[in-house]
Amino acid sequence: MKKALLLTSLTILLISCKEEKEVIQNKTLAYAEVGKESHKELYGIWSGNMEPVWPEGDESEYYLTDGSDQMTDGTKMVTVKINRITNDSVFGVSISGGNQRPLVGVFRSNALATTMVLNEPGDDKYDGRFELELINDSLSGKWITYKKNRGLTPIKTLKLTQKKFKYDPNAMLRADTELIDWENHKEGEIAYEEYEDPELTENNEVNPDSITTDEEPKTYIGTIYRVASDQVFVLNASKNLLTEEQLKNLTKLDMEIIRNTIFARHGYSFKRTSLRYFFESAYWYVPISNNVDKDLTKVEKQNIALLTRMEKYATDNYEHFGR
């Protein structure tokens, strides 16, 4: 009787071990099949511009309501980061205008084409779908919004190139960067002079000695814009500790640009259109995240605190420009 029970127990134990081994093997096989990655050469950062496609017909909803001729939607940078491709699935992240959204989609590659459709979740009103094709060394295609938003075009075209991001504390704005904040403007007095019948020289140029003006300067009310100084090309808040003495004569916009250049060096994606305008033209700028706080150095953190404090008391220089 005891022998029979022992044999039965051993048989059950062997069967259980075999079944457990088969389950583990099946799970391993299933994981291997699901997790098999491919096309790793496409992994990484793809960045470029999104261009709005203006629909035909009534365009009134795409103009600002301030009476200007400026459109509400415009070109902006977008980054698509591809993290993983498994079988016919692709996973990644999109970063644009300060928004970072997960991507899940379908991947297809054959002798004719390599394509991917990447879907944002849809729980944000600005979510949409990327339809991209690998053409030469670029991912080209379009982004289509899920929901119509007033002032924003429902379709944008894009061409993305693969880039490597590397933090560089020496990166600075180019000296030819236009330092005008076109987004934040106000109405103000603009002075002008009236010139009377200037004489022309033999070379058909105005003779400066012949110019006369009214004694009383004249003004009119027009749009004036914030302007930064050349100090934004000089002061590097990622390398050197700044002092109040260096900052006390700077404008508010100067300090905003110097402070945000720190974040741009780390690949921060800006929500504010005015800041995107300054940095998206810089060759070294690649937006990769909507939060880079953990990457800031000790020097940068100290300078950010000082700049933020002094910005509160700084004023701006406004000038008039035609557009």
C-alpha positions as CSV (number, residue, x, y, z in Angstrom):
1,M,0.0,0.0,0.0
2,K,2.8,2.4,1.0
3,K,4.7,1.5,-2.2
4,A,1.6,2.2,-4.3
5,L,1.1,5.6,-2.7
6,L,4.8,6.4,-3.2
7,L,4.7,5.5,-6.9
8,T,1.5,7.6,-7.3
9,S,3.1,10.6,-5.6
10,L,6.2,10.3,-7.8
11,T,4.1,10.0,-10.9
12,I,2.1,13.1,-10.0
13,L,5.3,15.0,-9.2
14,L,6.9,14.0,-12.5
15,I,3.8,15.0,-14.5
16,S,3.6,18.4,-12.6
17,C,7.3,19.1,-13.2
18,K,6.8,18.3,-16.9
19,E,3.8,20.5,-17.2
20,E,5.5,23.3,-15.4
21,K,8.5,23.0,-17.7
22,E,6.2,23.0,-20.8
23,V,4.5,26.2,-19.5
24,I,7.8,27.9,-18.9
25,Q,9.0,26.9,-22.4
26,N,5.7,28.1,-23.9
27,K,5.9,31.4,-22.1
28,T,9.5,31.9,-23.2
29,L,8.6,31.1,-26.8
30,A,5.6,33.4,-26.7
31,Y,7.8,36.2,-25.2
32,A,10.4,35.6,-27.9
33,E,7.9,35.8,-30.6
34,V,6.3,39.0,-29.3
35,G,9.5,40.6,-28.3
36,K,11.5,39.9,-31.5
37,E,12.8,43.3,-32.7
38,S,13.7,44.3,-36.2
39,H,14.8,47.4,-38.2
40,K,16.9,48.7,-35.3
41,E,18.6,51.1,-37.7
42,L,15.3,53.1,-37.5
43,Y,15.5,53.5,-33.8
44,G,16.2,56.9,-32.2
45,I,15.3,60.5,-32.9
46,W,13.7,61.8,-36.1
47,S,13.2,65.5,-36.1
48,G,12.0,68.2,-38.6
49,N,9.3,70.7,-39.3
50,M,5.5,70.3,-39.5
51,E,4.0,72.6,-42.1
52,P,0.3,73.4,-42.0
53,V,-1.8,72.5,-45.1
54,W,-4.3,75.3,-45.6
55,P,-7.7,74.1,-46.7
56,E,-9.3,75.7,-49.7
57,G,-12.3,78.0,-49.2
58,D,-13.0,80.2,-46.2
59,E,-9.8,80.8,-44.2
60,S,-11.2,83.3,-41.8
61,E,-10.9,80.9,-38.8
62,Y,-7.2,80.6,-39.4
63,Y,-6.4,84.3,-38.8
64,L,-5.7,86.0,-35.5
65,T,-8.6,88.0,-34.1
66,D,-6.4,91.1,-33.4
67,G,-7.0,92.6,-36.9
68,S,-3.6,91.6,-38.2
69,D,-2.9,89.5,-41.2
70,Q,-1.1,86.9,-39.2
71,M,-2.3,83.2,-39.3
72,T,-3.0,81.3,-36.1
73,D,-1.2,78.2,-37.2
74,G,2.4,78.0,-38.4
75,T,5.5,75.9,-38.9
76,K,6.9,74.2,-35.8
77,M,9.4,71.5,-35.0
78,V,8.4,67.9,-34.2
79,T,10.4,65.0,-32.9
80,V,9.3,61.4,-33.4
81,K,11.4,59.0,-31.2
82,I,11.1,55.4,-32.3
83,N,11.8,53.1,-29.3
84,R,11.0,49.6,-30.6
85,I,9.8,47.7,-33.7
86,T,8.5,44.2,-33.3
87,N,7.0,42.2,-36.1
88,D,4.4,44.6,-37.6
89,S,4.2,46.9,-34.5
90,V,6.1,50.1,-33.7
91,F,6.3,52.0,-30.4
92,G,7.6,55.5,-29.7
93,V,7.0,59.0,-28.5
94,S,6.2,62.3,-30.2
95,I,7.4,65.7,-28.9
96,S,6.1,69.0,-30.2
97,G,5.2,72.4,-28.7
98,G,5.8,71.2,-25.2
99,N,3.6,68.1,-25.6
100,Q,5.0,64.6,-25.2
101,R,2.7,61.8,-26.4
102,P,3.1,58.0,-26.6
103,L,2.9,56.4,-30.0
104,V,1.7,53.0,-31.0
105,G,1.3,51.9,-34.5
106,V,1.6,49.6,-37.5
107,F,4.9,49.0,-39.3
108,R,5.2,47.6,-42.8
109,S,8.4,46.9,-44.8
110,N,8.7,45.1,-48.1
111,A,10.6,45.5,-51.4
112,L,8.4,48.4,-52.4
113,A,8.2,50.6,-49.3
114,T,8.8,51.0,-45.6
115,T,5.9,52.7,-43.9
116,M,4.5,53.3,-40.4
117,V,1.2,54.6,-39.0
118,L,1.8,56.0,-35.5
119,N,-1.2,56.8,-33.3
120,E,-1.3,59.2,-30.4
121,P,-3.7,58.1,-27.6
122,G,-6.6,60.4,-28.5
123,D,-7.3,61.7,-24.9
124,D,-5.8,65.1,-25.7
125,K,-7.6,67.5,-28.0
126,Y,-4.4,68.0,-30.0
127,D,-3.7,64.3,-30.6
128,G,-3.5,62.9,-34.1
129,R,-2.0,60.3,-36.3
130,F,1.3,60.2,-38.2
131,E,1.4,58.5,-41.6
132,L,5.1,58.2,-42.6
133,E,7.2,56.6,-45.3
134,L,10.9,56.1,-45.4
135,I,12.1,57.9,-48.5
136,N,15.9,57.9,-48.9
137,D,17.2,58.9,-45.5
138,S,14.0,60.7,-44.4
139,L,10.6,59.9,-42.9
140,S,8.1,61.9,-44.9
141,G,4.4,62.1,-44.8
142,K,1.7,63.8,-42.8
143,W,0.0,64.3,-39.4
144,I,-3.8,64.2,-39.2
145,T,-5.7,65.5,-36.2
146,Y,-8.4,63.4,-34.6
147,K,-10.5,66.4,-33.6
148,K,-10.9,69.7,-35.3
149,N,-9.6,72.7,-33.4
150,R,-10.4,76.3,-34.3
151,G,-7.4,78.0,-35.8
152,L,-5.4,74.9,-36.4
153,T,-5.2,73.1,-39.7
154,P,-6.3,69.5,-39.6
155,I,-3.4,68.2,-41.7
156,K,0.3,69.0,-41.6
157,T,3.0,67.7,-43.8
158,L,6.4,66.8,-42.4
159,K,9.9,65.5,-43.3
160,L,11.9,64.1,-40.5
161,T,15.6,63.3,-40.5
162,Q,17.4,61.1,-38.1
163,K,19.5,63.0,-35.5
164,K,21.7,62.3,-32.6
165,F,21.2,64.4,-29.5
166,K,24.1,65.4,-27.4
167,Y,24.1,68.0,-24.7
168,D,26.6,70.8,-25.4
169,P,27.1,73.5,-22.7
170,N,28.8,75.6,-25.3
171,A,25.8,75.8,-27.7
172,M,24.7,79.4,-28.3
173,L,22.2,81.2,-30.6
174,R,23.8,82.3,-33.8
175,A,24.8,86.0,-33.9
176,D,22.4,86.6,-36.9
177,T,19.4,85.3,-34.9
178,E,16.5,87.8,-35.1
179,L,16.0,89.0,-31.5
180,I,12.4,90.2,-31.8
181,D,9.5,88.8,-29.9
182,W,6.8,88.9,-32.5
183,E,4.2,87.2,-30.3
184,N,4.2,89.6,-27.4
185,H,3.5,93.1,-28.6
186,K,1.5,96.2,-27.6
187,E,0.3,99.5,-28.9
188,G,2.6,102.5,-28.3
189,E,3.8,105.8,-29.7
190,I,6.1,105.7,-32.7
191,A,8.1,108.8,-33.5
192,Y,8.8,109.9,-37.1
193,E,10.1,112.9,-39.0
194,E,8.8,114.4,-42.2
195,Y,11.4,115.1,-44.9
196,E,11.1,118.0,-47.4
197,D,12.2,117.8,-51.0
198,P,15.7,116.3,-50.7
199,E,18.1,116.9,-53.6
200,L,19.7,114.1,-55.6
201,T,23.3,113.8,-56.5
202,E,24.7,112.9,-59.9
203,N,24.6,109.2,-58.8
204,N,20.9,109.6,-58.1
205,E,21.5,109.4,-54.3
206,V,20.0,111.7,-51.7
207,N,22.2,114.6,-50.7
208,P,22.1,114.5,-46.9
209,D,22.9,118.2,-46.7
210,S,19.7,119.0,-48.5
211,I,17.4,117.2,-46.1
212,T,15.3,119.4,-43.8
213,T,12.7,118.2,-41.2
214,D,9.9,119.8,-39.2
215,E,11.1,121.3,-35.9
216,E,8.4,119.4,-34.0
217,P,8.8,115.6,-34.0
218,K,5.6,113.7,-34.8
219,T,4.2,110.5,-33.3
220,Y,1.5,108.0,-34.1
221,I,0.1,105.0,-32.4
222,G,1.3,101.7,-33.7
223,T,2.4,98.2,-32.8
224,I,5.7,97.9,-31.0
225,Y,7.6,94.7,-30.1
226,R,10.0,93.4,-27.4
227,V,13.6,93.4,-28.5
228,A,16.6,91.6,-26.9
229,S,20.2,92.8,-26.9
230,D,23.4,91.2,-28.1
231,Q,24.1,90.1,-24.6
232,V,22.2,86.9,-25.3
233,F,25.1,85.9,-27.6
234,V,27.6,86.6,-24.9
235,L,26.4,85.3,-21.5
236,N,26.4,81.5,-21.2
237,A,24.4,80.3,-18.2
238,S,25.4,76.7,-18.6
239,K,29.1,77.3,-18.2
240,N,29.6,80.2,-15.8
241,L,27.9,81.4,-12.7
242,L,26.2,84.7,-13.5
243,T,26.2,87.7,-11.1
244,E,23.6,90.4,-10.4
245,E,26.1,92.9,-11.7
246,Q,26.1,91.2,-15.2
247,L,22.3,91.1,-15.3
248,K,21.2,94.3,-13.7
249,N,21.1,96.3,-17.0
250,L,19.6,93.6,-19.2
251,T,16.0,93.6,-20.4
252,K,13.4,91.1,-19.3
253,L,13.6,89.4,-22.7
254,D,17.4,89.2,-22.5
255,M,17.1,87.2,-19.3
256,E,14.3,85.0,-20.6
257,I,16.4,84.0,-23.6
258,I,19.5,83.4,-21.6
259,R,17.6,81.3,-19.1
260,N,15.7,79.3,-21.7
261,T,18.9,78.6,-23.7
262,I,19.8,76.4,-20.8
263,F,16.7,74.3,-21.4
264,A,17.2,74.3,-25.1
265,R,20.7,72.8,-24.7
266,H,19.0,69.9,-22.9
267,G,16.5,69.4,-25.7
268,Y,13.5,70.9,-24.0
269,S,10.3,71.3,-26.2
270,F,8.9,74.8,-25.7
271,K,5.1,75.5,-25.5
272,R,5.5,79.2,-26.1
273,T,5.6,80.1,-29.8
274,S,8.0,83.0,-29.1
275,L,10.6,80.8,-27.6
276,R,10.2,78.2,-30.3
277,Y,10.9,81.0,-32.8
278,F,14.2,81.8,-31.2
279,F,15.5,78.2,-30.9
280,E,14.1,76.2,-33.7
281,S,16.4,78.0,-36.2
282,A,19.5,76.9,-34.2
283,Y,21.2,73.9,-35.9
284,W,22.0,72.3,-32.6
285,Y,18.5,72.4,-31.1
286,V,16.7,69.1,-31.1
287,P,13.5,68.9,-28.9
288,I,13.4,65.5,-27.1
289,S,11.5,66.0,-23.9
290,N,8.9,68.2,-22.1
291,N,10.8,67.9,-18.8
292,V,14.6,68.1,-18.5
293,D,14.8,69.2,-14.8
294,K,16.7,66.1,-13.8
295,D,19.4,66.8,-16.4
296,L,20.3,70.4,-15.2
297,T,23.7,70.9,-13.7
298,K,24.4,72.7,-10.4
299,V,25.6,75.8,-12.2
300,E,22.5,75.9,-14.4
301,K,20.1,75.5,-11.5
302,Q,21.8,78.4,-9.6
303,N,21.7,80.6,-12.7
304,I,18.0,79.7,-13.4
305,A,17.1,80.8,-9.8
306,L,19.0,84.1,-10.2
307,L,17.6,84.9,-13.6
308,T,14.0,84.0,-12.6
309,R,14.3,86.3,-9.6
310,M,15.7,89.2,-11.6
311,E,13.2,88.9,-14.4
312,K,10.4,89.9,-12.0
313,Y,11.9,93.4,-11.7
314,A,13.3,93.9,-15.2
315,T,11.6,95.9,-17.9
316,D,11.6,95.5,-21.7
317,N,12.8,97.5,-24.6
318,Y,10.1,98.0,-27.3
319,E,10.7,99.0,-30.9
320,H,8.6,99.3,-34.1
321,F,9.2,97.0,-37.0
322,G,7.4,96.5,-40.3
323,R,6.5,92.9,-41.2
